[in-house]
Every structure is written in C-alpha cells, then in structure tokens.
Amino acid sequence: MAIISGVNIPDNKRVAISLTKIYGIGPAQAKDIIVKAGIDGNPKVSDLTEAELTRIREFVDGKLVEGDLRREINLNIRRLIDIGTYRGLRHRRGLPVRGQRTKTNARGKRGRRVPVAGRRQVTK
C-alpha cells in the first residue's frame, strides 16, 4: 500500500478513487491532483512509479488534509460556541445548524426517540 499524508491508500483501486480515502480530498480535487502531477489516464495505484507517487505526495502535502483539517474545523466550531453565536448554540445542543426543520426528521442529529411507558397524563 502506498502511504500519502499518513494514510494507506488502497493499491487495487484507481488513483482518483484511492486519493478520496484521504480526509479533505474529494473526487474533484483527486482528479485535479492527477492532472497536475502529469499522470496519464487513471491507472491503478499499484501501477504507479515511485516518481509519480512522489509528485502526488507533493501536491497533497500542499493542501490542508487529515489531522490539520480536522483540527481547523474543530477550532472553528469551538470559536462559534465560545462567542455564543446561534450556530454555536446549535452545535452545543447537538441540533442541525443550517436551518433544517426539527419537528420531523433530523433523526440522525437528535437521536432516535423512544416512547416511555406511563408518561401520558390520565384525566379523571
């Protein structure tokens, strides 16, 4: 397996797909890196030479990926929480941040609601 930015990328997949296994690199950036590195077509990672892998590493190292990107995102969220913005409050409460409805849906963010027995008030 080839190691790029501390991530073992799969050998048996195409380069564009393998690069997306690195946090912070999506399909569009992966294709852009391949073009800039001067790699023809989209070969499998196992077919790349060491020189081609080195060129890919140089372009990936120039981008904010993996631990540094995660750290920056977490610091941005911390900043929003600390200054008390609406978005920060939503992050703190674990609710959707970008204006989605929560009366229905938002199950992934709010968690699965389980009915509790004996909760309903009995009227006499």
C-alpha positions as CSV (number, residue, x, y, z in Angstrom):
1,M,0.0,0.0,0.0
2,A,1.2,3.5,-0.8
3,I,1.3,6.0,2.0
4,I,0.2,9.6,1.3
5,S,-0.2,12.1,4.2
6,G,0.0,9.3,6.7
7,V,-2.9,7.4,5.0
8,N,-2.5,3.9,3.4
9,I,-4.4,4.3,0.1
10,P,-5.6,1.1,-1.5
11,D,-3.4,-0.4,-4.2
12,N,-6.1,-2.3,-6.1
13,K,-8.2,0.8,-6.9
14,R,-7.7,3.6,-9.4
15,V,-5.7,6.6,-8.3
16,A,-8.7,9.1,-8.3
17,I,-10.7,6.7,-6.0
18,S,-7.8,6.0,-3.8
19,L,-7.0,9.6,-3.2
20,T,-10.5,10.2,-1.9
21,K,-9.7,8.0,1.1
22,I,-7.6,10.9,2.4
23,Y,-9.8,13.2,4.6
24,G,-10.2,16.5,2.8
25,I,-9.8,15.3,-0.7
26,G,-12.9,14.6,-2.7
27,P,-13.4,13.4,-6.3
28,A,-12.9,16.8,-8.0
29,Q,-9.7,17.5,-6.0
30,A,-8.4,14.0,-6.7
31,K,-8.8,14.5,-10.5
32,D,-7.1,17.9,-10.2
33,I,-4.1,16.4,-8.4
34,I,-3.8,13.7,-11.0
35,V,-3.8,16.2,-13.9
36,K,-1.3,18.5,-12.1
37,A,1.0,15.5,-11.3
38,G,1.1,14.7,-15.0
39,I,-0.3,11.2,-14.8
40,D,-1.9,9.9,-18.0
41,G,-5.3,8.3,-17.7
42,N,-6.4,6.9,-14.4
43,P,-4.1,3.9,-13.6
44,K,-4.3,1.8,-10.5
45,V,-2.1,2.8,-7.6
46,S,-0.1,-0.4,-7.9
47,D,0.9,0.6,-11.5
48,L,2.3,4.0,-10.4
49,T,6.1,4.5,-10.3
50,E,7.8,5.9,-7.2
51,A,8.4,9.2,-9.1
52,E,4.7,9.6,-9.8
53,L,3.8,8.8,-6.2
54,T,6.3,11.4,-5.1
55,R,4.7,14.0,-7.3
56,I,1.2,13.2,-5.9
57,R,2.6,13.4,-2.4
58,E,3.9,16.9,-3.1
59,F,0.5,18.2,-4.3
60,V,-1.3,16.5,-1.4
61,D,1.1,18.0,1.1
62,G,0.3,21.4,-0.3
63,K,-3.3,21.0,0.7
64,L,-4.9,21.1,4.2
65,V,-5.8,17.4,4.8
66,E,-6.2,14.8,7.6
67,G,-5.3,15.9,11.1
68,D,-4.7,19.6,10.3
69,L,-8.0,19.9,8.6
70,R,-9.9,18.2,11.4
71,R,-8.2,20.4,13.9
72,E,-9.1,23.6,12.0
73,I,-12.7,22.5,11.7
74,N,-12.9,21.8,15.4
75,L,-11.3,25.1,16.3
76,N,-13.8,26.9,14.0
77,I,-16.7,25.2,15.8
78,R,-15.1,25.9,19.2
79,R,-14.9,29.6,18.3
80,L,-18.6,29.7,17.3
81,I,-19.5,28.1,20.6
82,D,-17.3,30.4,22.7
83,I,-18.6,33.6,21.1
84,G,-22.2,32.4,21.6
85,T,-23.4,32.6,18.0
86,Y,-26.7,31.0,17.0
87,R,-24.7,28.4,15.1
88,G,-22.5,27.8,18.1
89,L,-25.6,27.2,20.3
90,R,-26.9,24.7,17.7
91,H,-23.6,22.9,17.8
92,R,-23.6,22.8,21.6
93,R,-27.1,21.4,21.7
94,G,-26.4,18.8,19.0
95,L,-29.1,20.2,16.7
96,P,-29.0,20.9,12.9
97,V,-27.0,24.1,12.3
98,R,-28.0,25.1,8.8
99,G,-31.7,25.8,9.2
100,Q,-33.2,22.4,8.7
101,R,-36.5,21.6,10.3
102,T,-36.6,19.6,13.5
103,K,-40.3,19.0,14.2
104,T,-39.9,16.0,11.9
105,N,-36.7,14.5,10.5
106,A,-33.3,15.4,12.0
107,R,-33.2,11.9,13.5
108,G,-29.5,11.5,12.9
109,K,-28.7,14.6,14.8
110,R,-31.3,14.4,17.5
111,G,-31.2,10.7,18.1
112,R,-33.9,8.1,17.9
113,R,-36.8,8.9,20.2
114,V,-38.0,6.0,22.3
115,P,-41.5,6.2,23.8
116,V,-41.6,5.9,27.6
117,A,-44.4,3.9,29.2
118,G,-46.7,5.6,31.6
119,R,-45.9,9.1,30.5
120,R,-49.3,10.2,29.4
121,Q,-51.5,12.0,32.0
122,V,-54.7,10.3,32.8
123,T,-57.7,12.7,33.0
124,K,-60.5,11.9,35.6
